[in-house]
Amino acid sequence: MAGLAAAVRARELGADVVVREKGDRPGGSMRLSSCVVWRYREWEIFRAECPGGDPALQRAVWEGLDDALAWLESLGAPVVARETGNPRTTGLRFDPAGLTDVLVRRAGEVRLGEPLRELPDGVPTILATGGFQGDPELVRRYVTPEPLVLRANPWSAGDGLRLAQARGAALSAGMEEFYGRNLAAAPRIEPGDFVALAQVYARHAAVENIRGERFAARHWADVDVVQWTARQPGARAWYVVPDEALGEPVRERTVGELVEAARAAGAPVERVDGATRVEVVAAITTTLGGIRVDVRGRAADGMWVAGADAGGVSTGGWSSALAAALVLGRVAAEDALGYAA
Ligand SMILES: Cc1cc2nc3c(=O)[nH]c(=O)nc-3n(C[C@H](O)[C@H](O)[C@H](O)COP(=O)(O)OP(=O)(O)OC[C@H]3O[C@@H](n4cnc5c(N)ncnc54)[C@H](O)[C@@H]3O)c2cc1C
């Protein structure tokens, strides 16, 4: 998202742009996502939900999102819903394939299969490689020694982090934090399963690790449960679901339907003491820590960083990574071309 948004904005402002894309298709994880681009309705709620983030950076994303969404729509990006499904948030849901196509058509030259390996001398560069969740070594170093399932594109492997650090950029807070989902522990998990196998009903279950130790937290959401699971043996846990919870609605499905999806995919699902137990495995979608940037996306001389490569927006919780990527990608392009805020 961030790189394409930056490229489209830079071209609008008259720049010649080359997008270097490591993958064999454009769109990165945005293309795989549910594509809900959102913000908290209230600024105070954003701060309370993500208390470890950089307030100035958060404010820039929060204040910039509505204009950025209107811009995406003006480009012809296909909106599939005008609600996020969460009354505390506001935003738009796009068709990810359609959004990718719209951006690619306007991004100028997009060179597929051409990873950026070093920063070009004297050319303003916006790094937007999508975080470091795709590099098991970096995940081990910063996040957890346990092996996580990758729930993202395979190419976002910390290239931006390394390039920016080599240029002297600093790291943000919260390098150990990530956003992800606990997925049904099926023997095979393909990108098409990333949404279908997500077990997003932890609040209706007891959550315990293989030793029977339970997750207990003061304030929690699915993002807290997956971060806890990631630190348990094998990055695995069991959800123990009482029968009365099986009919509870979760998004467009029920808890029972999510459990059946897990069983159908071959994940361990057992009946024990009158409850259903489902084995889950922690999957990483996006790292939340990364390069420290200012509100214009600046990370070092001649270098801007946007999207999941930039840390410090969601620290301590979760906010829309697509929103941050969209807003900061656009702002970085403007700043790189000398346009003031
Ligand atoms: C199943 C799923 C559902 C999701 N749902 C949502 C949602 O509803 N709302 C939300 O806000 N977020 C959601 N996300 C998260 C969101 O998609 C990502 O956090 C977001 O795409 C990050 O934007 P980005 O621009 O940083 O990275 P990406 O969109 O992944 O783009 C990064 C690009 O950089 C490329 N790249 C990597 N290394 C190099 C290199 N060295 N040179 C050149 N190119 C390189 C990658 O191939 C990729 O194309 C979801 C993710 C998944 C997987």
The ligand as an SDF file (V2000), in Angstrom:
LIG
                    3D

 53 58  0  0  0  0  0  0  0  0999 V2000
   -5.1580  -11.5730    5.6500 C   0  0  0  0  0  0  0  0  0  0  0  0
   -4.8290  -10.1440    5.9840 C   0  0  0  0  0  0  0  0  0  0  0  0
   -5.8540   -9.2610    6.3440 C   0  0  0  0  0  0  0  0  0  0  0  0
   -5.5290   -7.9230    6.6570 C   0  0  0  0  0  0  0  0  0  0  0  0
   -6.5670   -7.0650    6.8930 N   0  0  0  0  0  0  0  0  0  0  0  0
   -6.2820   -5.7490    7.1430 C   0  0  0  0  0  0  0  0  0  0  0  0
   -7.3300   -4.7940    7.2620 C   0  0  0  0  0  0  0  0  0  0  0  0
   -8.5110   -5.0860    7.0280 O   0  0  0  0  0  0  0  0  0  0  0  0
   -6.9940   -3.5050    7.5920 N   0  0  0  0  0  0  0  0  0  0  0  0
   -5.7000   -3.0980    7.7750 C   0  0  0  0  0  0  0  0  0  0  0  0
   -5.4540   -1.9300    8.0630 O   0  0  0  0  0  0  0  0  0  0  0  0
   -4.6780   -3.9860    7.6070 N   0  0  0  0  0  0  0  0  0  0  0  0
   -4.9350   -5.2850    7.2750 C   0  0  0  0  0  0  0  0  0  0  0  0
   -3.9090   -6.1610    7.0580 N   0  0  0  0  0  0  0  0  0  0  0  0
   -2.5120   -5.6710    7.1920 C   0  0  0  0  0  0  0  0  0  0  0  0
   -2.0970   -4.8690    5.9750 C   0  0  0  0  0  0  0  0  0  0  0  0
   -2.4420   -5.5350    4.7830 O   0  0  0  0  0  0  0  0  0  0  0  0
   -0.5820   -4.6200    5.9670 C   0  0  0  0  0  0  0  0  0  0  0  0
   -0.1610   -4.2550    7.2420 O   0  0  0  0  0  0  0  0  0  0  0  0
   -0.2850   -3.4970    4.9520 C   0  0  0  0  0  0  0  0  0  0  0  0
   -0.4660   -4.0260    3.6390 O   0  0  0  0  0  0  0  0  0  0  0  0
    1.0920   -2.9150    5.1390 C   0  0  0  0  0  0  0  0  0  0  0  0
    1.3070   -1.9820    4.0970 O   0  0  0  0  0  0  0  0  0  0  0  0
    2.7680   -1.8110    3.4970 P   0  0  0  0  0  0  0  0  0  0  0  0
    2.6570   -0.8700    2.3650 O   0  0  0  0  0  0  0  0  0  0  0  0
    3.6930   -1.4930    4.5950 O   0  0  0  0  0  0  0  0  0  0  0  0
    3.1490   -3.2860    3.0130 O   0  0  0  0  0  0  0  0  0  0  0  0
    2.6160   -4.1410    1.7770 P   0  0  0  0  0  0  0  0  0  0  0  0
    1.2470   -3.7570    1.4080 O   0  0  0  0  0  0  0  0  0  0  0  0
    2.8500   -5.5780    2.1040 O   0  0  0  0  0  0  0  0  0  0  0  0
    3.6110   -3.7250    0.5970 O   0  0  0  0  0  0  0  0  0  0  0  0
    5.0070   -3.9250    0.7460 C   0  0  0  0  0  0  0  0  0  0  0  0
    5.5820   -4.2920   -0.6070 C   0  0  0  0  0  0  0  0  0  0  0  0
    7.0060   -4.2000   -0.5640 O   0  0  0  0  0  0  0  0  0  0  0  0
    7.5370   -5.2500   -1.3460 C   0  0  0  0  0  0  0  0  0  0  0  0
    8.9630   -5.4520   -0.9730 N   0  0  0  0  0  0  0  0  0  0  0  0
    9.4960   -6.0920    0.0880 C   0  0  0  0  0  0  0  0  0  0  0  0
   10.8470   -5.9880    0.0680 N   0  0  0  0  0  0  0  0  0  0  0  0
   11.1820   -5.2660   -1.0300 C   0  0  0  0  0  0  0  0  0  0  0  0
   12.4120   -4.8120   -1.6040 C   0  0  0  0  0  0  0  0  0  0  0  0
   13.5950   -5.0480   -1.0300 N   0  0  0  0  0  0  0  0  0  0  0  0
   12.3640   -4.1160   -2.7660 N   0  0  0  0  0  0  0  0  0  0  0  0
   11.1730   -3.8440   -3.3740 C   0  0  0  0  0  0  0  0  0  0  0  0
    9.9710   -4.2430   -2.8730 N   0  0  0  0  0  0  0  0  0  0  0  0
    9.9780   -4.9300   -1.7010 C   0  0  0  0  0  0  0  0  0  0  0  0
    6.6220   -6.4120   -1.0390 C   0  0  0  0  0  0  0  0  0  0  0  0
    6.7280   -7.4060   -2.0210 O   0  0  0  0  0  0  0  0  0  0  0  0
    5.2560   -5.7140   -1.0190 C   0  0  0  0  0  0  0  0  0  0  0  0
    4.6710   -5.6970   -2.3220 O   0  0  0  0  0  0  0  0  0  0  0  0
   -4.1830   -7.4740    6.6840 C   0  0  0  0  0  0  0  0  0  0  0  0
   -3.1710   -8.3420    6.2760 C   0  0  0  0  0  0  0  0  0  0  0  0
   -3.4830   -9.6590    5.9150 C   0  0  0  0  0  0  0  0  0  0  0  0
   -2.3750  -10.5550    5.4450 C   0  0  0  0  0  0  0  0  0  0  0  0
  1  2  1  0
  2  3  1  0
  2 52  2  0
  3  4  2  0
  4  5  1  0
  4 50  1  0
  5  6  2  0
  6  7  1  0
  6 13  1  0
  7  8  2  0
  7  9  1  0
  9 10  1  0
 10 11  2  0
 10 12  1  0
 12 13  2  0
 13 14  1  0
 14 15  1  0
 14 50  1  0
 15 16  1  0
 16 17  1  0
 16 18  1  0
 18 19  1  0
 18 20  1  0
 20 21  1  0
 20 22  1  0
 22 23  1  0
 23 24  1  0
 24 25  2  0
 24 26  1  0
 24 27  1  0
 27 28  1  0
 28 29  2  0
 28 30  1  0
 28 31  1  0
 31 32  1  0
 32 33  1  0
 33 34  1  0
 33 48  1  0
 34 35  1  0
 35 36  1  0
 35 46  1  0
 36 37  1  0
 36 45  1  0
 37 38  2  0
 38 39  1  0
 39 40  1  0
 39 45  2  0
 40 41  1  0
 40 42  2  0
 42 43  1  0
 43 44  2  0
 44 45  1  0
 46 47  1  0
 46 48  1  0
 48 49  1  0
 50 51  2  0
 51 52  1  0
 52 53  1  0
M  END
$$$$
